Amino acid sequence: MSQDDLDRRISAHTFARVLGAWRPPEGRALASALTDQIRLLVLDGRLPLGTRVPAERELAGALEVSRTTVATAYESLRENGFLHSRRGSGSWTRLPDARAGEQSPPLGAFTPVHDDTVHDLAFAALPAPLDAVRAAAAAAVGDLDAHLGSHGYDVTGLPVLRAAIARRYTQRGLPTTPDQILVTSGAQNAIALVLNALVNPGDRVLVEHPTYPNAIDAIRVRGGRPVPVPFTADGWDLDQVTAGVRDAAPRLAYLIPDFQNPTGHLMPPDDREALVALARRTGTTLVIDETLSELPLSVPPPAPFATYGGAAESSLVITVGSASKIFWGGLRVGWIRGPAATVRRLASVRPAIDLGGAVLDHLLAARLIDDTTAVADARRTELLAARDHLRGRLSELFPTWTSTRPGGGLSMWLDLGAPVSSRLTSAARRRGVLLAAGPRFGIDGAFERNLRLPFTLRRDRMDAALDDLAQAWYGLDGAVVTGDHDPIAVA
């Protein structure tokens, strides 16, 4: 099906809301600012490919700008490959082609980067621990011989890997057997599998706000309706969560209790007990994302969520984990932990999505899982230094920004002091710094004041990225503030 044949539309009113705070101060360069914002929405995935955008006159009315402003923005987007138009039919979003001899398309927040001149701060991910991965890979190649005579398909995962993951949960205080584990192709695959099995089109899914953006996308792809519940300054508001469950009657709730992505919050034990009790009262399934649980920095390692409230064997608590954050993103191994009956049910529907993972990856991961403690200890030392270095540089370069000091995880959540996250992201991209704008983590354009910044680059590259980011920040049109909070004009 071509983009012309797609029937996904966005109304002018909805488009205006999704665009958020796109206007530059004093209304200067409106067409250029509108072009940049639409381009960013496409690159970030907030405006899906193949979406038919409103007609020029309709959008101009919704935005209260001239039709010429919208026409100029649309024409620029067409010239750069972000819109495809057909006379008399309309215009659809697309990505530029990268044909031979042409310039590569602009990079988005989640575009893989293989360019040393680009500083990628969109991904919160670490390079591999070389010694551990090399040793495990060498051993895994030797293990492979025992599997080459089989067909190689296994929708639940290799027994040796399921046993290793179960063993790790047991070590962390949650007794687990291999039949309670289903191995997936990363945590994102695990989330999609759970949604495919438990959510029907139109069902509501409660999410934290902000939250992991790919989970929001997965909910929408399944046809679910994300129901956002905001955080307080200190973390989860159980009264609002309870009200959200009561009022929306969600099919399930997707939560990240350990070093929440992107805020870094760690859920207190009492809140975990209360959430399990709420799930039991209402019959709401809790999908618990623990992909960052093995990365505590300045707090004790959190116990698995399912150790609270007698949830270890409850079918209402499904845990998602991953080897990608603690080991390496290139190792596409994740898992689901739940009662054996739940695992069997998920395995029965999995062939509609995929037929299992790569045997060699499973063998490699099985070797690595038993080294988790040693790898985590080494990571902790590196990440603590990186986190504190980043906070120090931020206070020097951006004295008006405020940031969290997460007790674990890979990133911090910044308040820029003004709703300019998308504009800063566009300006930074032009200087070779990739960012994930705050609204990428929200719904309907929320979090324009915020930015997620990972501390996963090595120090020299981080310093270079921050210098370029400072140039982008102080080059924005309009007002920024000094350390004394006096507004100054920046050309």
C-alpha positions in Angstrom: 0.0 0.0 0.0 1.4 3.4 -0.9 1.2 6.5 1.2 -1.4 7.8 -1.2 -3.7 4.9 -0.3 -3.5 5.4 3.5 -6.6 6.8 5.2 -5.0 8.1 8.4 -6.0 11.8 8.9 -5.5 14.4 11.5 -7.9 17.3 11.9 -6.8 20.9 12.0 -7.8 21.2 15.7 -5.9 18.1 16.7 -2.9 19.1 14.6 -2.8 22.5 16.3 -2.8 20.8 19.7 -0.1 18.3 18.8 2.1 21.2 17.4 2.2 22.6 20.9 4.2 25.8 21.6 5.8 26.2 18.2 5.6 29.9 17.7 8.9 31.9 18.1 8.8 35.0 20.2 7.3 38.1 18.7 5.9 36.1 15.8 9.2 36.2 13.8 9.9 33.6 11.1 6.6 31.9 11.6 6.8 29.7 8.5 10.3 28.5 9.3 9.3 27.7 12.9 6.2 25.8 11.7 8.3 23.9 9.2 10.8 22.9 11.9 8.0 21.8 14.3 6.2 19.6 11.8 9.5 18.1 10.7 10.3 17.2 14.3 6.9 15.7 14.9 7.5 13.4 11.9 11.1 12.5 12.9 10.1 11.8 16.5 7.1 9.7 15.5 4.6 12.0 17.1 3.0 12.5 13.7 2.9 9.0 12.1 4.0 8.5 8.5 1.3 8.4 6.0 -0.9 10.9 7.9 -3.0 13.2 5.7 -2.4 16.7 7.1 -5.1 19.4 7.1 -5.6 21.7 4.1 -3.7 24.9 4.2 -6.8 27.1 4.8 -8.0 24.8 7.6 -4.7 24.7 9.5 -4.2 28.4 9.1 -7.6 29.0 10.8 -6.8 26.6 13.6 -3.4 28.2 14.2 -4.6 31.8 13.6 -1.9 32.5 11.1 -2.1 33.5 7.4 -2.6 30.8 4.8 0.7 32.0 3.2 2.5 30.9 6.4 1.1 27.4 6.2 1.6 27.2 2.4 5.3 28.2 2.8 5.8 25.6 5.5 4.1 22.9 3.5 6.2 23.7 0.4 9.4 23.6 2.4 8.4 20.2 3.8 7.6 18.9 0.3 11.0 20.1 -1.0 12.8 18.3 1.8 10.8 15.1 1.4 8.6 15.3 4.5 5.3 15.7 2.7 4.0 14.0 -0.4 1.2 15.8 -2.2 -1.2 14.8 -5.0 -3.2 17.5 -6.7 -6.8 17.6 -5.6 -6.3 14.9 -2.9 -4.1 16.4 -0.2 -0.7 15.9 1.4 0.7 13.0 3.5 3.6 12.8 5.9 6.7 10.8 4.8 10.4 10.6 5.3 12.9 11.7 2.7 14.4 9.0 0.4 18.2 8.5 0.5 18.9 7.6 -3.1 22.4 7.2 -4.5 24.1 10.6 -4.8 21.5 12.4 -2.7 22.0 13.8 0.8 21.0 11.4 3.5 17.7 12.3 5.2 17.8 14.3 8.4 18.3 12.2 11.6 15.4 11.7 14.0 15.4 11.0 17.7 15.4 7.2 17.2 17.4 7.0 14.0 20.5 4.8 14.3 23.6 6.9 14.1 27.0 5.7 12.7 28.7 9.1 12.4 31.4 10.2 14.9 30.5 13.9 14.1 27.0 13.4 15.5 26.4 13.4 19.3 23.5 11.1 20.0 21.7 12.1 23.2 18.4 10.7 22.0 19.2 7.1 23.1 19.7 6.3 26.8 21.9 3.3 26.1 25.4 2.2 27.0 28.2 0.6 24.9 28.8 -3.1 25.7 31.1 -4.2 28.5 33.8 -5.5 26.2 35.5 -8.2 28.3 32.3 -9.7 29.5 30.6 -9.8 26.1 33.6 -11.1 24.3 34.1 -14.0 26.8 30.4 -14.8 26.7 30.3 -14.7 22.9 33.3 -17.1 22.6 31.7 -19.5 25.0 28.3 -19.2 23.2 29.8 -20.2 19.9 31.0 -23.4 21.5 27.5 -24.0 23.0 25.9 -23.6 19.6 27.0 -27.0 18.3 24.5 -28.7 20.5 21.6 -26.8 18.7 22.6 -27.0 15.1 20.9 -30.3 14.5 17.5 -28.9 15.5 15.1 -26.6 13.6 16.1 -23.7 15.8 12.6 -22.3 16.6 11.5 -21.9 20.2 8.7 -19.4 21.0 9.4 -19.6 24.7 13.2 -19.2 24.6 16.1 -21.6 25.1 15.7 -23.6 28.4 19.3 -22.6 29.4 18.4 -18.9 29.1 15.0 -19.2 30.8 16.8 -21.0 33.7 19.4 -18.3 34.0 16.7 -15.5 34.1 14.7 -17.4 36.7 17.8 -17.9 38.7 18.5 -14.2 38.7 15.0 -13.4 39.9 15.4 -15.9 42.7 18.7 -14.3 43.7 17.0 -10.9 43.9 14.3 -12.3 46.3 11.6 -13.4 43.9 11.5 -17.2 43.7 11.0 -18.1 40.0 11.0 -21.2 37.9 11.9 -21.4 34.2 8.3 -22.1 33.2 7.5 -18.6 34.5 9.8 -17.0 31.9 9.1 -16.3 28.3 12.1 -14.9 26.3 11.4 -12.1 23.8 13.3 -10.1 21.2 13.9 -7.2 23.6 11.6 -5.5 26.1 9.7 -3.7 23.3 8.8 -7.0 21.8 7.6 -8.2 25.2 5.4 -5.1 25.7 3.9 -5.6 22.2 3.2 -9.3 22.9 1.4 -8.6 26.2 -0.7 -5.9 24.5 -1.5 -8.2 21.6 -2.7 -10.9 24.1 -4.6 -8.7 26.6 -5.7 -5.5 24.9 -8.5 -5.2 22.3 -8.9 -2.2 20.0 -10.6 0.6 22.0 -9.5 -0.7 25.4 -7.9 1.8 27.7 -4.4 1.4 29.1 -3.3 3.5 32.0 0.2 5.0 31.7 2.4 7.3 33.8 2.8 10.8 32.3 5.5 11.2 31.1 6.5 7.6 30.1 8.5 5.5 27.8 7.4 6.7 24.3 7.7 3.4 22.5 5.2 1.9 24.9 2.7 4.7 24.0 3.3 3.9 20.3 2.8 0.1 20.9 -0.5 0.8 22.7 -1.8 2.9 19.8 -0.6 0.4 17.2 -2.7 -2.2 19.0 -5.7 0.2 18.9 -5.6 0.9 22.6 -6.2 4.3 24.2 -3.5 5.5 26.6 -4.9 7.1 29.7 -2.2 9.4 31.3 -1.8 9.8 35.0 0.6 12.7 35.9 3.4 12.6 38.5 3.7 14.9 41.4 7.1 16.5 42.1 8.0 13.5 44.3 6.7 10.7 42.1 3.5 8.7 41.9 0.2 10.1 43.2 -1.7 7.0 44.3 -4.9 9.0 44.7 -4.7 10.0 41.0 -3.8 6.4 40.0 -6.7 5.1 41.9 -9.0 7.7 40.4 -7.7 6.8 36.9 -8.4 3.2 37.4 -11.9 3.9 38.8 -12.9 6.4 36.2 -11.3 4.9 33.0 -11.6 1.2 33.9 -8.4 0.4 32.0 -7.7 -3.1 30.7 -4.2 -2.9 32.1 -1.7 -0.4 33.5 1.8 0.0 32.2 4.2 1.2 34.9 8.0 1.7 35.3 8.6 1.7 39.1 12.4 1.5 39.0 14.2 4.7 37.9 11.2 5.6 35.8 11.9 6.6 32.2 12.2 9.5 31.8 11.8 11.1 35.3 14.2 8.7 37.2 11.7 8.3 40.1 11.9 5.2 42.3 8.6 3.9 43.6 8.4 3.5 47.4 7.6 0.1 48.9 4.3 1.4 50.3 3.1 2.5 46.9 4.0 -0.9 45.5 1.9 -2.6 48.1 -1.0 -0.2 47.4 -0.8 -0.8 43.7 -1.0 -4.6 44.0 -4.0 -4.2 46.4 -5.6 -1.8 43.8 -5.0 -4.4 41.1 -6.7 -7.1 43.1 -9.7 -5.0 44.0 -10.3 -3.9 40.4 -9.0 -6.8 38.4 -6.6 -4.5 36.6 -3.5 -6.2 35.1 -0.2 -4.4 36.0 2.5 -4.6 33.3 5.7 -3.7 35.2 8.6 -2.6 33.2 11.8 -3.4 35.1 14.3 -2.8 32.3 16.3 -0.4 34.4 16.1 -2.3 37.7 19.7 -3.6 37.6 21.1 -0.1 37.3 20.9 1.5 40.9 23.5 4.2 41.4 23.1 5.9 44.8 20.3 3.8 46.3 20.1 0.1 47.3 19.0 -2.3 44.5 15.2 -2.4 44.4 13.5 -5.7 44.9 11.3 -7.0 42.1 7.9 -5.5 42.1 6.2 -8.9 42.3 7.7 -9.4 45.8 5.2 -6.9 47.1 1.6 -7.6 48.1 1.8 -11.3 47.5 2.0 -10.7 43.8 4.6 -13.4 43.0 2.0 -15.8 41.6 -0.7 -13.3 40.7 -1.8 -13.3 37.1 -2.5 -9.6 37.6 1.3 -8.7 37.7 3.3 -9.3 34.5 7.0 -8.2 34.6 9.0 -7.1 31.6 12.8 -7.2 31.7 15.7 -6.8 29.3 19.4 -7.5 28.8 19.7 -4.3 26.7 20.2 -1.7 29.4 22.6 -3.5 31.7 24.6 -5.3 28.9 24.1 -3.9 25.4 21.3 -2.6 23.1 22.6 -4.7 20.3 21.7 -7.8 22.3 18.0 -8.1 21.5 17.0 -10.2 24.4 14.1 -9.4 26.7 11.7 -11.4 28.8 8.3 -11.7 30.5 8.0 -13.0 34.0 4.6 -14.2 35.3 2.7 -17.3 36.4 3.3 -20.3 34.3 -0.3 -20.3 33.0 0.2 -16.7 31.8 3.5 -17.5 30.1 1.8 -20.4 28.2 -1.0 -18.1 27.1 1.4 -15.5 25.8 3.4 -18.3 24.1 0.3 -19.5 22.3 -0.3 -16.1 20.7 3.3 -15.3 19.9 3.5 -16.9 16.5 1.3 -14.1 15.2 4.2 -11.7 16.0 7.3 -13.8 15.6 8.6 -17.3 16.0 11.2 -16.7 18.8 14.7 -15.2 19.0 18.1 -16.1 17.6 19.7 -19.1 19.3 23.1 -17.6 19.4 21.8 -14.5 21.1 20.0 -16.7 23.7 23.2 -18.6 24.4 25.2 -15.4 24.7 22.6 -13.9 27.1 22.5 -17.0 29.2 26.2 -16.7 29.8 25.9 -13.0 30.6 23.0 -13.2 33.0 25.1 -15.0 35.6 27.6 -12.1 35.4 24.9 -9.4 36.1 26.2 -8.5 39.6 29.8 -7.9 38.4 28.7 -6.0 35.3 26.3 -3.9 37.4 29.0 -3.0 39.9 31.3 -1.8 37.1 28.5 0.1 35.5 27.6 1.8 38.8 31.0 3.3 39.2 31.1 4.6 35.6 27.5 6.0 35.7 27.8 7.7 39.0 30.8 9.6 37.7 29.0 10.4 34.5 25.8 11.5 36.2 27.6 13.9 38.6 29.8 15.2 35.8 26.8 16.0 33.6 25.0 17.8 36.5 28.1 19.9 37.1 28.4 20.9 33.4 24.7 21.7 33.2 25.0 24.0 36.2 27.9 25.8 34.4 26.4 26.0 30.9 22.7 26.2 31.7 22.3 27.8 35.1 18.5 28.4 34.7 17.7 24.7 33.9 16.8 22.4 36.8 17.4 18.7 36.8 16.6 15.6 38.7 19.3 13.6 40.5 18.1 10.1 39.8 19.2 7.3 42.2 19.6 5.0 39.2 19.0 4.5 35.5 20.7 6.2 32.6 19.2 9.7 32.2 17.9 12.7 34.0 14.8 14.8 33.3 15.3 18.5 32.9 13.1 21.5 33.2 14.2 24.1 30.7 12.2 26.9 32.3 10.3 27.7 29.1 8.2 25.6 26.6 10.9 25.4 24.0 12.0 21.7 24.0 11.0 21.0 20.5 12.6 24.2 19.2 15.8 23.4 21.1 15.8 19.8 19.7 15.5 21.2 16.1 18.3 23.8 16.7 20.5 21.2 18.3 20.1 18.8 15.4 21.4 21.4 13.1 24.6 21.4 15.2 24.9 17.7 15.2 23.3 16.9 18.6 20.4 14.5 18.6 17.9 14.9 21.4 14.5 13.4 22.3 12.2 16.4 23.0 10.1 16.3 26.1 6.8 15.9 24.2 8.1 12.6 22.8 7.4 11.2 26.3 3.9 12.5 26.6 0.5 12.7 25.0 -0.9 15.6 23.0 2.1 17.8 23.1 2.8 17.8 26.8 6.2 18.5 28.3 7.5 21.2 26.1 9.3 22.6 29.2 11.2 19.3 29.6 14.1 17.4 28.1 15.5 13.9 28.8 19.3 13.9 28.8 21.1 10.6 29.2 24.6 10.4 30.8 25.7 7.4 28.7 28.3 9.1 26.4 31.9 9.0 27.3 33.1 12.2 28.9 34.9 13.8 26.0 32.0 13.3 23.7 29.5 14.5 26.3 31.5 17.7 26.8 31.6 18.3 23.1 27.8 17.7 22.8 27.1 20.1 25.7 29.2 22.8 24.1 27.2 22.4 20.9 23.9 22.2 22.8 24.8 25.5 24.6 25.3 27.1 21.2 21.9 25.9 20.1 20.3 27.1 23.4 21.8 30.6 23.4 21.1 30.9 19.7 17.3 30.4 20.1 15.3 33.5 19.2 13.7 35.1 22.2 14.4 35.3 25.9 16.6 33.0 27.9 17.7 33.8 31.5 21.0 34.3 33.2 22.0 32.7 36.5 20.4 35.6 38.3 17.1 34.9 36.5 17.2 38.3 34.6 15.8 37.9 31.1 18.1 38.9 28.3 17.4 39.0 24.6 19.2 36.7 22.4 19.4 37.3 18.6 
